[in-house]
Amino acid sequence: MSMALRHWRAGFLLMFIACVGMIGFALYHQIYHWVMPCLMCVYQRLAIIVIGVLALVAAAWQPDSKGGVKLLGGLIILAAMAGALAAIWNLRLQYGPVDPSVTCAASLPFPIDLNQAPAWLGTLIRPVGDCSAIDFKLFGVTMPAWTLLAFLGLIVVTVGLCSARCAEIGRRRWR
């Protein structure tokens, strides 16, 4: 097994574990400290779940073509960018000027009917909080700022792992 493939698998396995840890951290604070997720928080959670699933697929799959590497990396980066945009919008609602026309309350329509879903799924992704409320800080930084940093970090790690894998595929073809 080549060095880049070992780094590929270990890197994406660590990314999957990090995503599971982030969701676990959010659920811990939701269940034990009553920090309820808002609509933007739920969108960030969904992005983390998608990234985690794609990272697990990447850890198990051995892409032998640059196209496969770019497809998988591109999907992860796309999900991370969507999560980062939700985090930026959430930060704008928390720290931006108060604008009554811009809202993110729990009463906004959510695209998934959670009444038909299992109860555990509703616990994970039911938006009930207010996006403009700052009800959690860790080291003086709010949750959307932490998730924005996490999404940016996931993008950097994905680009690095995909670049290394593409370089190895290119070297292998020229032998």
C-alpha positions in Angstrom: 0.0 0.0 0.0 1.4 3.3 -1.0 2.1 6.2 1.4 -0.4 8.5 -0.2 -3.1 5.9 0.0 -2.4 5.3 3.7 -2.6 9.1 4.3 -5.8 9.2 2.2 -7.5 6.5 4.3 -6.2 7.7 7.6 -7.0 11.4 6.8 -10.6 10.7 5.7 -11.1 8.3 8.6 -10.0 11.1 11.0 -12.3 13.5 9.2 -15.2 11.0 9.7 -14.3 10.7 13.4 -14.1 14.5 13.7 -17.6 14.9 12.1 -19.0 12.3 14.5 -17.4 14.2 17.4 -18.9 17.5 16.2 -22.4 16.0 16.0 -21.9 14.4 19.4 -20.7 17.7 20.9 -23.8 19.5 19.5 -26.2 16.8 20.8 -24.6 16.8 24.2 -25.2 20.5 24.6 -28.6 20.2 23.1 -29.7 17.4 25.4 -27.9 18.2 28.7 -27.6 22.0 28.5 -30.8 22.8 26.5 -28.9 24.7 23.7 -31.5 24.2 21.0 -30.5 24.4 17.4 -31.9 27.0 15.1 -32.6 26.6 11.4 -29.0 27.6 10.4 -27.6 25.3 13.0 -29.6 22.4 11.5 -28.2 23.2 8.1 -24.7 23.2 9.5 -25.4 19.8 11.2 -26.7 18.4 7.9 -23.5 19.6 6.1 -21.4 17.9 8.8 -23.4 14.7 8.5 -22.9 14.7 4.7 -19.2 15.4 5.0 -18.9 12.6 7.6 -20.6 10.1 5.3 -18.5 11.2 2.3 -15.4 11.0 4.4 -16.3 7.4 5.4 -16.9 6.5 1.7 -13.5 8.1 0.9 -11.8 6.1 3.6 -13.2 2.8 2.3 -12.9 3.6 -1.5 -9.6 3.5 -3.4 -10.1 5.9 -6.2 -7.6 4.9 -8.9 -8.3 7.9 -11.2 -7.9 11.6 -10.8 -11.6 12.0 -11.8 -12.7 9.8 -8.8 -10.5 11.7 -6.4 -11.7 15.1 -7.8 -15.4 13.9 -7.6 -15.2 12.8 -4.0 -13.1 15.8 -2.9 -15.4 18.1 -4.8 -18.5 16.7 -3.1 -16.9 17.1 0.3 -15.7 20.7 -0.5 -19.2 21.5 -1.8 -20.9 20.3 1.4 -18.3 22.2 3.5 -18.9 25.4 1.5 -22.7 25.0 2.1 -22.1 24.6 5.8 -19.7 27.5 5.9 -22.3 29.7 4.1 -24.9 28.7 6.7 -22.4 29.5 9.5 -21.7 32.9 7.9 -25.4 33.7 7.7 -25.8 32.6 11.3 -23.0 34.9 12.4 -24.5 37.7 10.4 -27.8 37.2 12.3 -26.0 37.1 15.6 -23.6 40.0 15.2 -25.0 42.0 12.3 -27.3 45.0 12.6 -30.8 44.2 13.7 -32.9 44.0 10.6 -36.6 43.0 11.1 -36.9 41.9 7.5 -34.2 39.3 8.0 -35.3 36.4 10.2 -34.4 32.9 11.1 -36.9 31.9 13.7 -38.0 28.3 14.4 -41.4 29.1 12.7 -39.7 29.3 9.3 -40.6 26.4 6.9 -38.2 23.5 7.1 -37.9 21.3 3.9 -38.2 18.0 5.8 -41.5 16.8 7.4 -40.2 15.6 10.8 -43.6 14.4 11.9 -43.2 11.4 9.7 -39.6 10.8 10.7 -38.2 8.7 13.6 -38.0 10.5 16.9 -34.2 10.3 17.0 -34.0 12.1 13.6 -36.2 14.9 15.0 -33.9 15.3 17.9 -30.9 15.7 15.6 -32.4 18.1 13.1 -35.5 19.8 14.4 -35.0 23.6 14.3 -36.4 25.1 17.5 -34.0 27.9 18.5 -33.6 31.5 17.3 -30.6 32.1 15.0 -29.9 35.6 16.4 -29.7 34.4 20.0 -26.2 33.7 21.3 -26.8 31.0 23.8 -23.5 29.2 23.7 -19.9 30.3 23.8 -16.7 28.3 24.1 -13.6 30.4 24.9 -15.6 33.4 24.0 -16.5 32.2 20.5 -20.0 31.2 19.4 -20.9 27.9 17.9 -21.4 29.2 14.3 -17.9 30.7 14.4 -16.5 27.3 15.6 -18.3 25.5 12.8 -17.1 28.0 10.3 -13.5 27.3 11.4 -14.2 23.6 11.2 -15.6 23.8 7.7 -12.6 25.8 6.5 -10.3 23.3 8.1 -12.2 20.4 6.5 -11.8 22.1 3.1 -8.0 22.6 3.6 -7.6 18.9 4.7 -9.6 17.7 1.8 -7.6 19.7 -0.7 -4.4 18.4 0.8 -5.4 14.8 0.7 -6.8 15.0 -2.8 -3.7 16.8 -4.1 -1.5 14.1 -2.6 -3.6 11.3 -4.1 -3.7 12.9 -7.5 0.0 13.5 -7.5 0.6 9.8 -6.6 -1.8 8.7 -9.4 0.2 10.9 -11.8 3.5 9.5 -10.7 2.2 5.9 -11.1 1.1 6.5 -14.6 4.5 7.8 -15.7 6.4 4.7 -14.4 
